[in-house]
Amino acid sequence: VTATITDSGYVGTASAELVIVRRAQTITTNFPTLPSQLNKYIDGYIDLSAVTSVSLEPAVLSVSDVTMADITDTATLSTKRITFRKEGQVIVTASYGGNANYDPSVSVSVSFTVARNLANIWVVDSVYTYDGQSKDPVIRTTPLGLSYAITYADSATTHRNVGAYSFTAIITDPRYAGIVSGVLQINKASQAITFTNIPAGKKVYDVFDLDVTSTIGELHVKRVW
């Protein structure tokens, strides 16, 4: 750059280099700070915005794990919707790489703790009568049809004999959490015994076959009268 005096009474010139450096700026966000605002549930969302402090350009939002959260556009260019998909920690970062006139900005981050949604789980029926077949409690969930696993205090996987067996049912669906405990009760079965083929006219010390039938099977017994 050259400057020349134009006053009629004076002469003079000077030359120098004019240097215009890129300007620094920060990122302004609406990131939450309260602990209650940083706890989220699966399938929940939050709208976050981030712009540069001087040029007011939108900053770029990114997540630490793309399998744990989605980023989608909203009606506002600088605002993105973050939808949480999995349980765990999700870090959202706002960054600005700069351009010909502005330096890159220091990134700003916020961390969210994402938990599974709370579901209802309860025992519909856990009392049976012995019939020789393996038994498990009947469990229901809300939302309906969530997967769950049953574990027993005695570590056995099947129960068919008379007794009381403590158990715990835990929801295993990756989106929901819930637990319920109870007792699987298998009661004794009643039975009836019927004598058939009873002969008539027998005397003391006669030997004969007596057929005995029960509701759980058949017996054939000999008796001496």
Secondary structure as UniProt FT lines:
FT   STRAND          2..4
FT   TURN            8..9
FT   STRAND          13..15
FT   STRAND          27..29
FT   HELIX           35..38
FT   STRAND          39..41
FT   TURN            42..43
FT   STRAND          45..52
FT   TURN            53..55
FT   STRAND          60..63
FT   TURN            66..68
FT   STRAND          69..73
FT   TURN            77..78
FT   STRAND          79..84
FT   STRAND          88..96
FT   STRAND          105..115
FT   STRAND          117..118
FT   STRAND          120..125
FT   STRAND          127..129
FT   STRAND          138..142
FT   TURN            144..145
FT   STRAND          148..152
FT   TURN            153..154
FT   STRAND          163..171
FT   TURN            174..175
FT   STRAND          176..177
FT   STRAND          179..187
FT   STRAND          193..196
FT   TURN            204..205
FT   STRAND          207..214
FT   TURN            215..216
FT   STRAND          217..224
//
